[in-house]
Amino acid sequence: MPKDPQPELLCGPRHVAIIMDGNGRWAQARGRPRLFGHHAGARRVREIVEACPRLRIKYLTVFAFSTENWKRTQVEVAGLMSLFRRYIIKETRTLAENGVRVRFIGDRVRLDTKLTELMDALEQETKNNDLVHLTVALNYGGRDEVARATKRLARDVAEGRLKPDEVDEETLPKYLDTRVLPDPDLVVRTSGEARISNFLLWQSAYSEYEFINTLWPDFTAAELERLCRNFGSRERRFGAVLA
């Protein structure tokens, strides 16, 4: 049997979630508009997705646009929506051919029809892939997700499909956007900010966190590998005391 070239990564994270922060500052440091940084950040996503099989990352979730990001300038928001459409059109074939299954989480109601049609088509095109599961959080907020999930749960209770005394901490996750995904093992935030910004609030209760100074457009597969190795050296107790 051939020797595993990277045995130390066998205990690495199966699901990595990334808050991709720092695009605007990266661009401004170069005297360019913020959208220049967002385009650079979109290109970085491809490298990170391609690195996942080698690093044994089965699930990758990236925070692309939050429910709070609508507060940015109209120019930046419009540019981001255009970027999302262009990215999907450009990357669909590559993602499909490389075994990547794509899902989108978040509230689609506020997104324009053209974008949601492209999102639906990409999910359909890649639904049979299983090498890497890429989840894109778009118009996503953790509190908003829990609120929407609670409304669906309450509706099932009201309509008799679920009994109130059957509701426990195992019930709500079945109504979340991420109901078919495992919880993230590792959450990474780039750009030096040390906050979670309303990202995967329920799912990351026992995740390990890495807050790093690197701006997202400079984040490389090599740095992701380093974080995976760090993760492998951590002792995860989930509230228990190991003997």
C-alpha positions, 0 to 999 in steps of 0.5 A: 500500500502506498504511503500516505504523503500527508498522514498528519492531515488525517485528523484535520478539519472535515468542514472549514468555514471562512469569513472572507474579510479584507477585500476592500482594505486590500484594494485601498492599500493599492490605490484601487476601488473596493470592487477591485479587491472583491474581484481579487477575492473571488479569484482566491476562492478558486485556489482554496476550493482546488486545495480542499481534496489534497487537504481532505476538506470535504466541506467548505463554506464561505461567507460571501455577502451578509444581510448587513452588507446591504448597508454599503454604498449602492455602487458597491452592492451593485458591483458585488451582485454583478460579480456574483452573477459573473462568477457563477457563469464563469465557474460553473463548468469548472466546478462541475467537472472538478467534482464540486457540489455547490449550495447557497444558503441565505435568504434569496427573497431580496436577490434579483431574479437573474442571480437566483436563476443562476444559483438554482442552475449551478446547484442543479448542475452540480447536485451529483458531485461529491468530492468537495461540497462548497456552500456559499452564504449569500444574503446570509445572517445567522440570526436571520437564519435562526428566525426563518428556521423558527418560523418554519418550525412554528408553522409545523407545530401550528399545523400539527406536523410537530408536537411542542414537546418534541422540540429540542436542540436536535429539532431546530437544525433540521430547519436551518439552511445548513440542515444537510451539512455537518457543523463546521470543525474550523472557522477562519476569519481573515483580515485581523478582525476577531469577531464572528459577524453573525456567521453560522451562530448555531452551527459553530457552537463547538467549532475551533476558531482562527483569526488571522491577519492575512487579508482575504485576497492574500490568503493562500492554500499554503496558509490554509494547510498550516491552519489545518495542521494547527487544528490537528494538534488541538484537543477537542473535548466538546464540554467533556474532560478527557481521561 
